Amino acid sequence: MTEQKVKWSCDYCTYENWPSAVKCTMCRAQRLRGPIITEEPYKNSPDLDHGLEWDPPRTESGSNLLICPDSSARPRVRTASVAEIANKWSCQMCTYLNWPRALRCTQCLCQRLRTSSPTECPQTSGSNGGCRPSRHSPVDTCEEYNDRNRLNTHPPHWTCTVCTYQNWPTTTKCVVCDHPKPNNQEAIQLAGSTEPTPVINEQDRARWRGSCSGGQSQRRSPPMPKREENVKMDFQRIALAAGAMSSREEQDVDFKKLKQIRNRMRKTDWLFLNACAGVVEGDLAAIEAYKSSGGDIARQLTVDDVQLLSRSSAFDVGFTLVHLAIRFQRQDMLAILLTEVNQQAAKCIPSMVCPELTEQIRREIAASLHQRKGDFACYFLTDPVTFTLPADIEDLPPAVQEKLFDDVLDRDVQKELEEESPVINWSLELGTRLDSRLYALWNRTAGDCLLDSVLQATWGIYDKDSVLRKTLHDSLHDCSHWFYTRWKEWESWYSQSFGLHFSLREEQWQEDWAFILSLASQPGASLEQTHIFVLAHILRRPIIVYGVKYYKSFRGETLGYTRFQGVYLPLLWEQSFCWKSPIALGYTRGHFSALVAMENDGYDNRGAGANLNTDDDVTVTFLPLVDSERKLLHVHFLSAQEMGNEEQQEKLLREWLDCCVTEGGMLAAMQKSSRRRNHPLVTQMVEKWLDRYRQIRPCASLSDGEEEEDEDE
């Protein structure tokens, strides 16, 4: 117990060592009896008194003082006297008690403010004698080396203008209060400025010129009263701190707030910011990505969004994508955005009303995709689903029906396909007597409109997750040789049919085919006829496209042929592996739409030119295989053996489709669908969507006062 009390504490690591220990057990420092010198070495003029005496080093049992544990080879300094310890001066910035010989604060490196001290020479103007330093202020060689190395290895710290904490130069904000590092040098030099005020400048000049050199004394400014000096110094600190704060508020960014904003950001928010930047930079892909994710085109920029974009000259609070497109004159983007805004404000389709069921249907589609084994390793769907509008729509009031059709249909496409260029519903026999009227569903105006329309015609949803696009790309890549042969042969024949006789090198054919492959892998990229042909193989059923024949400008001028209208058959599959019930798509103004029918009471009550054994629950829609001029629709991607006259093509259509001839002599394909046989998720989604309109009750005007009295009772 007695030995425990006499343990000595290490001055460096504060570890308590046994009395017999000469060095510290933890840090191997020598045992010291006096305090450690940590102040700056006393700097003086070169004319020093070389006659100063140093205390000889003592033995290990005596009291010695080392600057660092491994400095035993360096000269040792004497022990500090009690008078020097009592005369320590307090730093005006951090209140640290420094040794009397220190010219700067050891902690904050702030220069010492003092009027006079016994160690300085007398301030006389007429003395010509040399001024010598005091005996008690020798030049500490070991200490000078130690402080010089410390100043060279460690860059100067910067002082926080809020809490005055000394931070490392590499930090961007204060460790204590998270205040950002100021950009102006005034706040950084708050603790050790070379020119803080005229008062400090005068004192610095007097201090560094205080020593006598060349046999003449230097004139110094008279000492200022201590109270006036402190007042001026406080005013200096307040002015510098206020300047740093105002500069921070005007220029610096609150990094802590930005970090909180980023943590709250979702994927849709980042896509919206990318879309805003895309409008400025002219990147249409960023806008298409935001639209494909279901983002709101009419969304406005908030204060946080503008702060994250950090470009105040381009982005303003309250701006939408349309405003940005107008500001930067993006006419192509503006046309797409305006169409999207007008339609999003009013459209209400089944896939948007029931997002939970829509996600389940997407997972069901992904699970039903399989790849065929063998040479032709194409992907295919296992379920033949066909989407139709429910017959319960006719039970709704006329006003509610009109609102429903406005929400789910694309009126512009419907009008163009029916009136401007009669492509659908031109036959009164099919549209009225056989109840086979086609409706153009509203679709997104993005590069994925073909894939969206295919899923709308089958499952009633969009290809939001690009599942069908990925399947299209994989099928094209894995079966490239099969589709390439058909495509090359078809393109050559089609060009010759227009009188264009030319031949391309194989390298040119390969470049064009590589471009078609690249379109399938790019979300938002427009697709071509070859992709429709591949989709027919993925669905394992024919696809009939009813579209305009010519491209037209906004002035109505004809620009060229569209080449989309016709029948696409899964010719590379076996006929027994495919279904004969087709789907219908509409094409106009560079946009695809799904063409669907409405459920009816069955085929028996209508009659046609063929005998069908169908159930009452089955809906049969008659799709014409001829145009309004009674010409047979073109069959795409036929080989040289399959090409022939119109009779041979009609025979081919009868083999791949359920065809019949109506009483009016029109060749039509039968599309069969059944609610009972349809997928239950699709049926449930349609029912939930229809319930929204069933709850709408139009306000009927009262005919007389009796009904009003009955309601009051």
ChimeraX attribute file (.defattr): number of C-alpha atoms within 10 A of each C-alpha:
attribute: neighborCount
match mode: 1-to-1
recipient: residues
	/A:1	5
	/A:2	6
	/A:3	8
	/A:4	11
	/A:5	10
	/A:6	12
	/A:7	15
	/A:8	19
	/A:9	17
	/A:10	21
	/A:11	17
	/A:12	17
	/A:13	13
	/A:14	12
	/A:15	15
	/A:16	17
	/A:17	19
	/A:18	17
	/A:19	14
	/A:20	8
	/A:21	12
	/A:22	15
	/A:23	17
	/A:24	23
	/A:25	15
	/A:26	13
	/A:27	13
	/A:28	14
	/A:29	19
	/A:30	23
	/A:31	25
	/A:32	22
	/A:33	17
	/A:34	15
	/A:35	13
	/A:36	15
	/A:37	16
	/A:38	15
	/A:39	19
	/A:40	21
	/A:41	23
	/A:42	16
	/A:43	17
	/A:44	18
	/A:45	13
	/A:46	9
	/A:47	15
	/A:48	16
	/A:49	13
	/A:50	7
	/A:51	7
	/A:52	12
	/A:53	9
	/A:54	12
	/A:55	10
	/A:56	11
	/A:57	14
	/A:58	12
	/A:59	8
	/A:60	13
	/A:61	10
	/A:62	11
	/A:63	14
	/A:64	21
	/A:65	22
	/A:66	24
	/A:67	19
	/A:68	16
	/A:69	14
	/A:70	11
	/A:71	14
	/A:72	11
	/A:73	6
	/A:74	13
	/A:75	17
	/A:76	21
	/A:77	20
	/A:78	17
	/A:79	16
	/A:80	15
	/A:81	10
	/A:82	8
	/A:83	9
	/A:84	12
	/A:85	14
	/A:86	10
	/A:87	13
	/A:88	15
	/A:89	19
	/A:90	16
	/A:91	20
	/A:92	17
	/A:93	20
	/A:94	15
	/A:95	12
	/A:96	15
	/A:97	16
	/A:98	22
	/A:99	22
	/A:100	20
	/A:101	20
	/A:102	18
	/A:103	22
	/A:104	19
	/A:105	25
	/A:106	18
	/A:107	17
	/A:108	22
	/A:109	18
	/A:110	20
	/A:111	21
	/A:112	21
	/A:113	21
	/A:114	14
	/A:115	14
	/A:116	12
	/A:117	9
	/A:118	9
	/A:119	14
	/A:120	16
	/A:121	17
	/A:122	13
	/A:123	16
	/A:124	11
	/A:125	10
	/A:126	8
	/A:127	12
	/A:128	12
	/A:129	10
	/A:130	15
	/A:131	20
	/A:132	17
	/A:133	20
	/A:134	13
	/A:135	11
	/A:136	13
	/A:137	16
	/A:138	20
	/A:139	16
	/A:140	18
	/A:141	14
	/A:142	18
	/A:143	23
	/A:144	16
	/A:145	12
	/A:146	17
	/A:147	16
	/A:148	13
	/A:149	11
	/A:150	11
	/A:151	10
	/A:152	9
	/A:153	8
	/A:154	10
	/A:155	11
	/A:156	17
	/A:157	19
	/A:158	25
	/A:159	24
	/A:160	26
	/A:161	26
	/A:162	16
	/A:163	11
	/A:164	19
	/A:165	17
	/A:166	19
	/A:167	18
	/A:168	16
	/A:169	15
	/A:170	10
	/A:171	12
	/A:172	14
	/A:173	19
	/A:174	21
	/A:175	14
	/A:176	13
	/A:177	12
	/A:178	14
	/A:179	18
	/A:180	20
	/A:181	22
	/A:182	21
	/A:183	13
	/A:184	12
	/A:185	11
	/A:186	18
	/A:187	25
	/A:188	22
	/A:189	18
	/A:190	23
	/A:191	25
	/A:192	21
	/A:193	17
	/A:194	13
	/A:195	12
	/A:196	17
	/A:197	13
	/A:198	9
	/A:199	15
	/A:200	19
	/A:201	14
	/A:202	14
	/A:203	23
	/A:204	18
	/A:205	12
	/A:206	16
	/A:207	18
	/A:208	12
	/A:209	16
	/A:210	22
	/A:211	22
	/A:212	22
	/A:213	16
	/A:214	7
	/A:215	11
	/A:216	13
	/A:217	22
	/A:218	17
	/A:219	14
	/A:220	16
	/A:221	12
	/A:222	12
	/A:223	12
	/A:224	13
	/A:225	9
	/A:226	11
	/A:227	9
	/A:228	10
	/A:229	17
	/A:230	14
	/A:231	10
	/A:232	14
	/A:233	19
	/A:234	14
	/A:235	12
	/A:236	15
	/A:237	17
	/A:238	13
	/A:239	12
	/A:240	18
	/A:241	19
	/A:242	15
	/A:243	15
	/A:244	23
	/A:245	16
	/A:246	11
	/A:247	15
	/A:248	19
	/A:249	10
	/A:250	8
	/A:251	10
	/A:252	14
	/A:253	13
	/A:254	15
	/A:255	14
	/A:256	12
	/A:257	12
	/A:258	14
	/A:259	11
	/A:260	10
	/A:261	14
	/A:262	14
	/A:263	9
	/A:264	9
	/A:265	11
	/A:266	10
	/A:267	9
	/A:268	16
	/A:269	15
	/A:270	14
	/A:271	19
	/A:272	27
	/A:273	19
	/A:274	19
	/A:275	24
	/A:276	27
	/A:277	20
	/A:278	19
	/A:279	25
	/A:280	18
	/A:281	12
	/A:282	18
	/A:283	15
	/A:284	15
	/A:285	19
	/A:286	21
	/A:287	27
	/A:288	22
	/A:289	19
	/A:290	22
	/A:291	23
	/A:292	21
	/A:293	14
	/A:294	12
	/A:295	16
	/A:296	17
	/A:297	21
	/A:298	18
	/A:299	14
	/A:300	17
	/A:301	19
	/A:302	15
	/A:303	11
	/A:304	14
	/A:305	21
	/A:306	18
	/A:307	19
	/A:308	14
	/A:309	14
	/A:310	12
	/A:311	11
	/A:312	10
	/A:313	6
	/A:314	14
	/A:315	22
	/A:316	18
	/A:317	14
	/A:318	12
	/A:319	16
	/A:320	21
	/A:321	28
	/A:322	22
	/A:323	17
	/A:324	21
	/A:325	21
	/A:326	14
	/A:327	13
	/A:328	13
	/A:329	14
	/A:330	17
	/A:331	11
	/A:332	11
	/A:333	19
	/A:334	18
	/A:335	12
	/A:336	15
	/A:337	21
	/A:338	15
	/A:339	12
	/A:340	19
	/A:341	16
	/A:342	12
	/A:343	18
	/A:344	15
	/A:345	12
	/A:346	12
	/A:347	19
	/A:348	20
	/A:349	21
	/A:350	21
	/A:351	21
	/A:352	16
	/A:353	16
	/A:354	15
	/A:355	12
	/A:356	11
	/A:357	19
	/A:358	21
	/A:359	15
	/A:360	13
	/A:361	21
	/A:362	20
	/A:363	12
	/A:364	14
	/A:365	17
	/A:366	14
	/A:367	11
	/A:368	12
	/A:369	18
	/A:370	15
	/A:371	16
	/A:372	11
	/A:373	9
	/A:374	7
	/A:375	9
	/A:376	17
	/A:377	18
	/A:378	24
	/A:379	24
	/A:380	21
	/A:381	18
	/A:382	14
	/A:383	15
	/A:384	18
	/A:385	22
	/A:386	25
	/A:387	27
	/A:388	26
	/A:389	17
	/A:390	16
	/A:391	12
	/A:392	12
	/A:393	18
	/A:394	11
	/A:395	10
	/A:396	17
	/A:397	14
	/A:398	12
	/A:399	11
	/A:400	19
	/A:401	16
	/A:402	11
	/A:403	14
	/A:404	19
	/A:405	18
	/A:406	16
	/A:407	20
	/A:408	19
	/A:409	21
	/A:410	19
	/A:411	16
	/A:412	12
	/A:413	21
	/A:414	23
	/A:415	14
	/A:416	18
	/A:417	22
	/A:418	15
	/A:419	13
	/A:420	10
	/A:421	16
	/A:422	18
	/A:423	25
	/A:424	25
	/A:425	21
	/A:426	17
	/A:427	18
	/A:428	12
	/A:429	15
	/A:430	22
	/A:431	17
	/A:432	11
	/A:433	13
	/A:434	20
	/A:435	21
	/A:436	26
	/A:437	21
	/A:438	24
	/A:439	24
	/A:440	27
	/A:441	26
	/A:442	26
	/A:443	25
	/A:444	21
	/A:445	21
	/A:446	22
	/A:447	20
	/A:448	26
	/A:449	23
	/A:450	27
	/A:451	25
	/A:452	25
	/A:453	28
	/A:454	27
	/A:455	22
	/A:456	25
	/A:457	25
	/A:458	20
	/A:459	24
	/A:460	27
	/A:461	24
	/A:462	24
	/A:463	19
	/A:464	17
	/A:465	13
	/A:466	18
	/A:467	15
	/A:468	23
	/A:469	24
	/A:470	15
	/A:471	23
	/A:472	24
	/A:473	21
	/A:474	19
	/A:475	23
	/A:476	25
	/A:477	15
	/A:478	16
	/A:479	17
	/A:480	17
	/A:481	12
	/A:482	14
	/A:483	21
	/A:484	16
	/A:485	12
	/A:486	19
	/A:487	21
	/A:488	16
	/A:489	14
	/A:490	18
	/A:491	12
	/A:492	15
	/A:493	19
	/A:494	14
	/A:495	12
	/A:496	12
	/A:497	10
	/A:498	8
	/A:499	9
	/A:500	11
	/A:501	10
	/A:502	8
	/A:503	9
	/A:504	8
	/A:505	7
	/A:506	9
	/A:507	9
	/A:508	11
	/A:509	14
	/A:510	13
	/A:511	11
	/A:512	13
	/A:513	17
	/A:514	11
	/A:515	10
	/A:516	18
	/A:517	20
	/A:518	12
	/A:519	17
	/A:520	23
	/A:521	17
	/A:522	17
	/A:523	18
	/A:524	23
	/A:525	16
	/A:526	17
	/A:527	18
	/A:528	14
	/A:529	17
	/A:530	20
	/A:531	22
	/A:532	24
	/A:533	22
	/A:534	25
	/A:535	28
	/A:536	23
	/A:537	25
	/A:538	22
	/A:539	25
	/A:540	27
	/A:541	26
	/A:542	26
	/A:543	23
	/A:544	27
	/A:545	23
	/A:546	26
	/A:547	26
	/A:548	23
	/A:549	17
	/A:550	17
	/A:551	16
	/A:552	17
	/A:553	10
	/A:554	7
	/A:555	6
	/A:556	8
	/A:557	10
	/A:558	12
	/A:559	10
	/A:560	10
	/A:561	11
	/A:562	17
	/A:563	16
	/A:564	22
	/A:565	22
	/A:566	19
	/A:567	23
	/A:568	26
	/A:569	29
	/A:570	23
	/A:571	21
	/A:572	13
	/A:573	14
	/A:574	9
	/A:575	15
	/A:576	8
	/A:577	10
	/A:578	21
	/A:579	16
	/A:580	23
	/A:581	23
	/A:582	26
	/A:583	25
	/A:584	23
	/A:585	23
	/A:586	28
	/A:587	24
	/A:588	22
	/A:589	15
	/A:590	14
	/A:591	19
	/A:592	29
	/A:593	32
	/A:594	30
	/A:595	28
	/A:596	26
	/A:597	26
	/A:598	20
	/A:599	23
	/A:600	20
	/A:601	15
	/A:602	19
	/A:603	21
	/A:604	13
	/A:605	10
	/A:606	10
	/A:607	14
	/A:608	18
	/A:609	14
	/A:610	11
	/A:611	10
	/A:612	11
	/A:613	8
	/A:614	13
	/A:615	12
	/A:616	13
	/A:617	16
	/A:618	19
	/A:619	23
	/A:620	24
	/A:621	28
	/A:622	26
	/A:623	24
	/A:624	28
	/A:625	21
	/A:626	16
	/A:627	18
	/A:628	14
	/A:629	8
	/A:630	12
	/A:631	10
	/A:632	18
	/A:633	20
	/A:634	20
	/A:635	17
	/A:636	23
	/A:637	26
	/A:638	19
	/A:639	16
	/A:640	11
	/A:641	6
	/A:642	11
	/A:643	15
	/A:644	11
	/A:645	8
	/A:646	13
	/A:647	10
	/A:648	12
	/A:649	18
	/A:650	17
	/A:651	11
	/A:652	15
	/A:653	20
	/A:654	16
	/A:655	12
	/A:656	21
	/A:657	22
	/A:658	17
	/A:659	23
	/A:660	20
	/A:661	15
	/A:662	18
	/A:663	12
	/A:664	11
	/A:665	10
	/A:666	17
	/A:667	20
	/A:668	20
	/A:669	24
	/A:670	20
	/A:671	23
	/A:672	18
	/A:673	21
	/A:674	19
	/A:675	17
	/A:676	10
	/A:677	13
	/A:678	16
	/A:679	18
	/A:680	12
	/A:681	15
	/A:682	23
	/A:683	19
	/A:684	13
	/A:685	22
	/A:686	22
	/A:687	14
	/A:688	15
	/A:689	18
	/A:690	20
	/A:691	10
	/A:692	12
	/A:693	16
	/A:694	16
	/A:695	10
	/A:696	12
	/A:697	11
	/A:698	10
	/A:699	6
	/A:700	6
	/A:701	6
	/A:702	9
	/A:703	8
	/A:704	8
	/A:705	8
	/A:706	10
	/A:707	10
	/A:708	11
	/A:709	9
	/A:710	8
	/A:711	7
	/A:712	7
	/A:713	5
